[in-house]
């Protein structure tokens, strides 16, 4: 789901870059975490955690 070009839309109807870009900024750029909890018929919750101080140098 965090892979570039992943999409659930029909071919040609989406770019599939949204979560991949989010992952790059949050995890790779800031050293944070993204997790998700999903229940069929209930919805999906995304949890974004960012460090108070940047751990990357």
PDB file of N, CA, C and O in Angstrom, chain B, residues numbered from 101:
ATOM      1  N   UNK B 101       0.819  -1.187   0.000  1.00  0.00           N
ATOM      2  CA  UNK B 101       0.000   0.000   0.000  1.00  0.00           C
ATOM      3  C   UNK B 101       0.867   1.256   0.000  1.00  0.00           C
ATOM      4  O   UNK B 101       0.423   2.304  -0.470  1.00  0.00           O
ATOM      5  N   UNK B 102       2.093   1.175   0.516  1.00  0.00           N
ATOM      6  CA  UNK B 102       2.985   2.328   0.519  1.00  0.00           C
ATOM      7  C   UNK B 102       3.929   2.316  -0.680  1.00  0.00           C
ATOM      8  O   UNK B 102       4.811   3.170  -0.774  1.00  0.00           O
ATOM      9  N   UNK B 103       3.761   1.363  -1.598  1.00  0.00           N
ATOM     10  CA  UNK B 103       4.585   1.291  -2.796  1.00  0.00           C
ATOM     11  C   UNK B 103       4.152   2.347  -3.804  1.00  0.00           C
ATOM     12  O   UNK B 103       2.960   2.621  -3.942  1.00  0.00           O
ATOM     13  N   UNK B 104       5.121   2.948  -4.517  1.00  0.00           N
ATOM     14  CA  UNK B 104       4.748   3.890  -5.569  1.00  0.00           C
ATOM     15  C   UNK B 104       3.845   3.223  -6.602  1.00  0.00           C
ATOM     16  O   UNK B 104       4.056   2.067  -6.968  1.00  0.00           O
ATOM     17  N   UNK B 105       2.871   3.936  -7.054  1.00  0.00           N
ATOM     18  CA  UNK B 105       1.938   3.535  -8.107  1.00  0.00           C
ATOM     19  C   UNK B 105       0.918   2.483  -7.669  1.00  0.00           C
ATOM     20  O   UNK B 105       0.162   1.987  -8.504  1.00  0.00           O
ATOM     21  N   UNK B 106       0.878   2.126  -6.371  1.00  0.00           N
ATOM     22  CA  UNK B 106      -0.187   1.246  -5.884  1.00  0.00           C
ATOM     23  C   UNK B 106      -1.504   2.008  -5.973  1.00  0.00           C
ATOM     24  O   UNK B 106      -1.577   3.170  -5.574  1.00  0.00           O
ATOM     25  N   UNK B 107      -2.532   1.368  -6.489  1.00  0.00           N
ATOM     26  CA  UNK B 107      -3.838   2.015  -6.573  1.00  0.00           C
ATOM     27  C   UNK B 107      -4.932   0.956  -6.565  1.00  0.00           C
ATOM     28  O   UNK B 107      -4.727  -0.183  -6.983  1.00  0.00           O
ATOM     29  N   UNK B 108      -6.068   1.354  -6.089  1.00  0.00           N
ATOM     30  CA  UNK B 108      -7.241   0.481  -6.140  1.00  0.00           C
ATOM     31  C   UNK B 108      -8.197   0.952  -7.222  1.00  0.00           C
ATOM     32  O   UNK B 108      -9.264   0.372  -7.421  1.00  0.00           O
ATOM     33  N   UNK B 109      -7.803   2.013  -7.920  1.00  0.00           N
ATOM     34  CA  UNK B 109      -8.639   2.581  -8.978  1.00  0.00           C
ATOM     35  C   UNK B 109      -8.390   1.846 -10.293  1.00  0.00           C
ATOM     36  O   UNK B 109      -7.370   1.177 -10.455  1.00  0.00           O
ATOM     37  N   UNK B 110      -9.322   1.974 -11.223  1.00  0.00           N
ATOM     38  CA  UNK B 110      -9.122   1.361 -12.542  1.00  0.00           C
ATOM     39  C   UNK B 110      -7.884   1.946 -13.236  1.00  0.00           C
ATOM     40  O   UNK B 110      -7.460   3.060 -12.928  1.00  0.00           O
ATOM     41  N   UNK B 111      -7.319   1.193 -14.164  1.00  0.00           N
ATOM     42  CA  UNK B 111      -6.132   1.619 -14.898  1.00  0.00           C
ATOM     43  C   UNK B 111      -6.388   2.985 -15.538  1.00  0.00           C
ATOM     44  O   UNK B 111      -7.412   3.198 -16.188  1.00  0.00           O
ATOM     45  N   UNK B 112      -5.450   3.894 -15.344  1.00  0.00           N
ATOM     46  CA  UNK B 112      -5.553   5.223 -15.924  1.00  0.00           C
ATOM     47  C   UNK B 112      -6.353   6.214 -15.096  1.00  0.00           C
ATOM     48  O   UNK B 112      -6.469   7.376 -15.486  1.00  0.00           O
ATOM     49  N   UNK B 113      -6.907   5.795 -13.967  1.00  0.00           N
ATOM     50  CA  UNK B 113      -7.755   6.683 -13.159  1.00  0.00           C
ATOM     51  C   UNK B 113      -7.071   7.213 -11.910  1.00  0.00           C
ATOM     52  O   UNK B 113      -7.657   8.031 -11.200  1.00  0.00           O
ATOM     53  N   UNK B 114      -5.867   6.782 -11.620  1.00  0.00           N
ATOM     54  CA  UNK B 114      -5.169   7.272 -10.428  1.00  0.00           C
ATOM     55  C   UNK B 114      -3.670   7.216 -10.626  1.00  0.00           C
ATOM     56  O   UNK B 114      -3.169   6.501 -11.493  1.00  0.00           O
ATOM     57  N   UNK B 115      -2.956   7.984  -9.807  1.00  0.00           N
ATOM     58  CA  UNK B 115      -1.500   7.983  -9.915  1.00  0.00           C
ATOM     59  C   UNK B 115      -0.871   7.017  -8.922  1.00  0.00           C
ATOM     60  O   UNK B 115       0.224   6.509  -9.167  1.00  0.00           O
ATOM     61  N   UNK B 116      -1.548   6.754  -7.798  1.00  0.00           N
ATOM     62  CA  UNK B 116      -1.021   5.834  -6.805  1.00  0.00           C
ATOM     63  C   UNK B 116       0.209   6.350  -6.090  1.00  0.00           C
ATOM     64  O   UNK B 116       1.021   5.551  -5.623  1.00  0.00           O
ATOM     65  N   UNK B 117       0.376   7.669  -5.988  1.00  0.00           N
ATOM     66  CA  UNK B 117       1.559   8.229  -5.346  1.00  0.00           C
ATOM     67  C   UNK B 117       1.297   8.754  -3.936  1.00  0.00           C
ATOM     68  O   UNK B 117       2.252   9.040  -3.214  1.00  0.00           O
ATOM     69  N   UNK B 118       0.066   8.887  -3.528  1.00  0.00           N
ATOM     70  CA  UNK B 118      -0.280   9.530  -2.262  1.00  0.00           C
ATOM     71  C   UNK B 118       0.401   8.948  -1.042  1.00  0.00           C
ATOM     72  O   UNK B 118       1.135   9.663  -0.359  1.00  0.00           O
ATOM     73  N   UNK B 119       0.186   7.672  -0.741  1.00  0.00           N
ATOM     74  CA  UNK B 119       0.774   7.086   0.464  1.00  0.00           C
ATOM     75  C   UNK B 119       2.269   6.876   0.327  1.00  0.00           C
ATOM     76  O   UNK B 119       2.981   6.885   1.331  1.00  0.00           O
ATOM     77  N   UNK B 120       2.759   6.689  -0.875  1.00  0.00           N
ATOM     78  CA  UNK B 120       4.200   6.559  -1.087  1.00  0.00           C
ATOM     79  C   UNK B 120       4.908   7.859  -0.734  1.00  0.00           C
ATOM     80  O   UNK B 120       5.957   7.839  -0.089  1.00  0.00           O
ATOM     81  N   UNK B 121       4.343   8.992  -1.152  1.00  0.00           N
ATOM     82  CA  UNK B 121       4.924  10.295  -0.840  1.00  0.00           C
ATOM     83  C   UNK B 121       4.827  10.550   0.670  1.00  0.00           C
ATOM     84  O   UNK B 121       5.780  11.041   1.275  1.00  0.00           O
ATOM     85  N   UNK B 122       3.688  10.223   1.276  1.00  0.00           N
ATOM     86  CA  UNK B 122       3.541  10.366   2.727  1.00  0.00           C
ATOM     87  C   UNK B 122       4.595   9.562   3.464  1.00  0.00           C
ATOM     88  O   UNK B 122       5.199  10.052   4.418  1.00  0.00           O
ATOM     89  N   UNK B 123       4.818   8.330   3.027  1.00  0.00           N
ATOM     90  CA  UNK B 123       5.816   7.462   3.647  1.00  0.00           C
ATOM     91  C   UNK B 123       7.209   8.098   3.552  1.00  0.00           C
ATOM     92  O   UNK B 123       7.952   8.129   4.533  1.00  0.00           O
ATOM     93  N   UNK B 124       7.549   8.594   2.383  1.00  0.00           N
ATOM     94  CA  UNK B 124       8.867   9.202   2.198  1.00  0.00           C
ATOM     95  C   UNK B 124       9.073  10.382   3.139  1.00  0.00           C
ATOM     96  O   UNK B 124      10.132  10.506   3.754  1.00  0.00           O
ATOM     97  N   UNK B 125       8.081  11.241   3.257  1.00  0.00           N
ATOM     98  CA  UNK B 125       8.211  12.435   4.097  1.00  0.00           C
ATOM     99  C   UNK B 125       8.255  12.058   5.574  1.00  0.00           C
ATOM    100  O   UNK B 125       9.129  12.522   6.306  1.00  0.00           O
ATOM    101  N   UNK B 126       7.319  11.219   6.017  1.00  0.00           N
ATOM    102  CA  UNK B 126       7.197  10.908   7.441  1.00  0.00           C
ATOM    103  C   UNK B 126       8.289   9.964   7.928  1.00  0.00           C
ATOM    104  O   UNK B 126       8.938  10.243   8.935  1.00  0.00           O
ATOM    105  N   UNK B 127       8.500   8.855   7.231  1.00  0.00           N
ATOM    106  CA  UNK B 127       9.426   7.822   7.694  1.00  0.00           C
ATOM    107  C   UNK B 127      10.861   8.141   7.286  1.00  0.00           C
ATOM    108  O   UNK B 127      11.750   8.208   8.135  1.00  0.00           O
ATOM    109  N   UNK B 128      11.085   8.333   6.011  1.00  0.00           N
ATOM    110  CA  UNK B 128      12.446   8.552   5.530  1.00  0.00           C
ATOM    111  C   UNK B 128      12.942   9.960   5.841  1.00  0.00           C
ATOM    112  O   UNK B 128      14.111  10.141   6.180  1.00  0.00           O
ATOM    113  N   UNK B 129      12.079  10.946   5.732  1.00  0.00           N
ATOM    114  CA  UNK B 129      12.493  12.333   5.937  1.00  0.00           C
ATOM    115  C   UNK B 129      12.591  12.752   7.392  1.00  0.00           C
ATOM    116  O   UNK B 129      13.484  13.513   7.763  1.00  0.00           O
ATOM    117  N   UNK B 130      11.661  12.251   8.233  1.00  0.00           N
ATOM    118  CA  UNK B 130      11.594  12.712   9.621  1.00  0.00           C
ATOM    119  C   UNK B 130      11.840  11.614  10.655  1.00  0.00           C
ATOM    120  O   UNK B 130      11.849  11.898  11.853  1.00  0.00           O
ATOM    121  N   UNK B 131      12.039  10.369  10.222  1.00  0.00           N
ATOM    122  CA  UNK B 131      12.279   9.290  11.159  1.00  0.00           C
ATOM    123  C   UNK B 131      11.048   8.892  11.950  1.00  0.00           C
ATOM    124  O   UNK B 131      11.163   8.359  13.054  1.00  0.00           O
ATOM    125  N   UNK B 132       9.869   9.145  11.394  1.00  0.00           N
ATOM    126  CA  UNK B 132       8.621   8.818  12.079  1.00  0.00           C
ATOM    127  C   UNK B 132       8.098   7.446  11.703  1.00  0.00           C
ATOM    128  O   UNK B 132       8.808   6.635  11.110  1.00  0.00           O
ATOM    129  N   UNK B 133       6.843   7.196  12.057  1.00  0.00           N
ATOM    130  CA  UNK B 133       6.195   5.914  11.776  1.00  0.00           C
ATOM    131  C   UNK B 133       4.795   6.162  11.226  1.00  0.00           C
ATOM    132  O   UNK B 133       4.132   7.133  11.593  1.00  0.00           O
ATOM    133  N   UNK B 134       4.357   5.272  10.344  1.00  0.00           N
ATOM    134  CA  UNK B 134       2.974   5.251   9.865  1.00  0.00           C
ATOM    135  C   UNK B 134       2.461   3.837  10.097  1.00  0.00           C
ATOM    136  O   UNK B 134       3.118   2.864   9.729  1.00  0.00           O
ATOM    137  N   UNK B 135       1.307   3.730  10.698  1.00  0.00           N
ATOM    138  CA  UNK B 135       0.668   2.421  10.823  1.00  0.00           C
ATOM    139  C   UNK B 135      -0.807   2.594  10.507  1.00  0.00           C
ATOM    140  O   UNK B 135      -1.339   3.703  10.553  1.00  0.00           O
ATOM    141  N   UNK B 136      -1.457   1.493  10.189  1.00  0.00           N
ATOM    142  CA  UNK B 136      -2.876   1.587   9.902  1.00  0.00           C
ATOM    143  C   UNK B 136      -3.612   0.401  10.504  1.00  0.00           C
ATOM    144  O   UNK B 136      -3.081  -0.705  10.616  1.00  0.00           O
ATOM    145  N   UNK B 137      -4.845   0.670  10.885  1.00  0.00           N
ATOM    146  CA  UNK B 137      -5.742  -0.339  11.430  1.00  0.00           C
ATOM    147  C   UNK B 137      -6.973  -0.319  10.546  1.00  0.00           C
ATOM    148  O   UNK B 137      -7.587   0.731  10.354  1.00  0.00           O
ATOM    149  N   UNK B 138      -7.335  -1.464  10.011  1.00  0.00           N
ATOM    150  CA  UNK B 138      -8.452  -1.506   9.070  1.00  0.00           C
ATOM    151  C   UNK B 138      -9.407  -2.640   9.429  1.00  0.00           C
ATOM    152  O   UNK B 138      -8.981  -3.747   9.759  1.00  0.00           O
ATOM    153  N   UNK B 139     -10.683  -2.349   9.362  1.00  0.00           N
ATOM    154  CA  UNK B 139     -11.734  -3.338   9.582  1.00  0.00           C
ATOM    155  C   UNK B 139     -12.675  -3.276   8.393  1.00  0.00           C
ATOM    156  O   UNK B 139     -13.191  -2.209   8.061  1.00  0.00           O
ATOM    157  N   UNK B 140     -12.899  -4.405   7.755  1.00  0.00           N
ATOM    158  CA  UNK B 140     -13.818  -4.453   6.615  1.00  0.00           C
ATOM    159  C   UNK B 140     -15.192  -3.955   7.069  1.00  0.00           C
ATOM    160  O   UNK B 140     -15.731  -4.414   8.076  1.00  0.00           O
ATOM    161  N   UNK B 141     -15.736  -3.024   6.320  1.00  0.00           N
ATOM    162  CA  UNK B 141     -17.047  -2.473   6.628  1.00  0.00           C
ATOM    163  C   UNK B 141     -17.042  -1.399   7.705  1.00  0.00           C
ATOM    164  O   UNK B 141     -18.063  -0.753   7.942  1.00  0.00           O
ATOM    165  N   UNK B 142     -15.902  -1.203   8.359  1.00  0.00           N
ATOM    166  CA  UNK B 142     -15.798  -0.206   9.441  1.00  0.00           C
ATOM    167  C   UNK B 142     -14.998   1.022   9.007  1.00  0.00           C
ATOM    168  O   UNK B 142     -15.324   2.149   9.379  1.00  0.00           O
ATOM    169  N   UNK B 143     -13.949   0.792   8.220  1.00  0.00           N
ATOM    170  CA  UNK B 143     -13.099   1.893   7.791  1.00  0.00           C
ATOM    171  C   UNK B 143     -11.646   1.623   8.141  1.00  0.00           C
ATOM    172  O   UNK B 143     -11.292   0.542   8.611  1.00  0.00           O
ATOM    173  N   UNK B 144     -10.817   2.622   7.905  1.00  0.00           N
ATOM    174  CA  UNK B 144      -9.378   2.507   8.135  1.00  0.00           C
ATOM    175  C   UNK B 144      -8.900   3.717   8.919  1.00  0.00           C
ATOM    176  O   UNK B 144      -9.320   4.846   8.666  1.00  0.00           O
ATOM    177  N   UNK B 145      -8.022   3.465   9.867  1.00  0.00           N
ATOM    178  CA  UNK B 145      -7.434   4.522  10.683  1.00  0.00           C
ATOM    179  C   UNK B 145      -5.932   4.519  10.431  1.00  0.00           C
ATOM    180  O   UNK B 145      -5.280   3.484  10.564  1.00  0.00           O
ATOM    181  N   UNK B 146      -5.383   5.674  10.068  1.00  0.00           N
ATOM    182  CA  UNK B 146      -3.942   5.823   9.887  1.00  0.00           C
ATOM    183  C   UNK B 146      -3.383   6.549  11.098  1.00  0.00           C
ATOM    184  O   UNK B 146      -3.919   7.572  11.527  1.00  0.00           O
ATOM    185  N   UNK B 147      -2.311   6.016  11.640  1.00  0.00           N
ATOM    186  CA  UNK B 147      -1.665   6.613  12.805  1.00  0.00           C
ATOM    187  C   UNK B 147      -0.294   7.104  12.366  1.00  0.00           C
ATOM    188  O   UNK B 147       0.531   6.332  11.877  1.00  0.00           O
ATOM    189  N   UNK B 148      -0.066   8.402  12.548  1.00  0.00           N
ATOM    190  CA  UNK B 148       1.199   9.026  12.157  1.00  0.00           C
ATOM    191  C   UNK B 148       1.914   9.454  13.432  1.00  0.00           C
ATOM    192  O   UNK B 148       1.363  10.198  14.244  1.00  0.00           O
ATOM    193  N   UNK B 149       3.150   8.975  13.602  1.00  0.00           N
ATOM    194  CA  UNK B 149       3.959   9.348  14.752  1.00  0.00           C
ATOM    195  C   UNK B 149       5.203  10.063  14.258  1.00  0.00           C
ATOM    196  O   UNK B 149       5.917   9.561  13.389  1.00  0.00           O
ATOM    197  N   UNK B 150       5.459  11.237  14.818  1.00  0.00           N
ATOM    198  CA  UNK B 150       6.657  12.010  14.469  1.00  0.00           C
ATOM    199  C   UNK B 150       7.482  12.243  15.723  1.00  0.00           C
ATOM    200  O   UNK B 150       6.929  12.532  16.784  1.00  0.00           O
ATOM    201  N   UNK B 151       8.799  12.119  15.613  1.00  0.00           N
ATOM    202  CA  UNK B 151       9.643  12.369  16.783  1.00  0.00           C
ATOM    203  C   UNK B 151       9.635  13.852  17.148  1.00  0.00           C
ATOM    204  O   UNK B 151       9.478  14.718  16.288  1.00  0.00           O
ATOM    205  N   UNK B 152       9.807  14.123  18.432  1.00  0.00           N
ATOM    206  CA  UNK B 152       9.861  15.514  18.888  1.00  0.00           C
ATOM    207  C   UNK B 152      11.120  16.185  18.364  1.00  0.00           C
ATOM    208  O   UNK B 152      11.094  17.361  17.999  1.00  0.00           O
ATOM    209  N   UNK B 153      12.215  15.450  18.324  1.00  0.00           N
ATOM    210  CA  UNK B 153      13.453  15.954  17.735  1.00  0.00           C
ATOM    211  C   UNK B 153      13.837  15.044  16.591  1.00  0.00           C
ATOM    212  O   UNK B 153      13.574  13.842  16.640  1.00  0.00           O
ATOM    213  N   UNK B 154      14.444  15.586  15.582  1.00  0.00           N
ATOM    214  CA  UNK B 154      14.848  14.795  14.416  1.00  0.00           C
ATOM    215  C   UNK B 154      16.059  13.938  14.791  1.00  0.00           C
ATOM    216  O   UNK B 154      17.088  14.461  15.218  1.00  0.00           O
ATOM    217  N   UNK B 155      15.929  12.628  14.631  1.00  0.00           N
ATOM    218  CA  UNK B 155      16.991  11.692  14.986  1.00  0.00           C
ATOM    219  C   UNK B 155      17.985  11.501  13.851  1.00  0.00           C
ATOM    220  O   UNK B 155      19.040  10.902  14.056  1.00  0.00           O
ATOM    221  N   UNK B 156      17.672  11.998  12.662  1.00  0.00           N
ATOM    222  CA  UNK B 156      18.564  11.806  11.514  1.00  0.00           C
ATOM    223  C   UNK B 156      19.573  12.919  11.434  1.00  0.00           C
ATOM    224  O   UNK B 156      19.283  14.068  11.766  1.00  0.00           O
ATOM    225  N   UNK B 157      20.772  12.565  10.986  1.00  0.00           N
ATOM    226  CA  UNK B 157      21.842  13.564  10.848  1.00  0.00           C
ATOM    227  C   UNK B 157      22.324  13.550   9.420  1.00  0.00           C
ATOM    228  O   UNK B 157      23.226  14.310   9.065  1.00  0.00           O
TER     229      UNK B 157
END
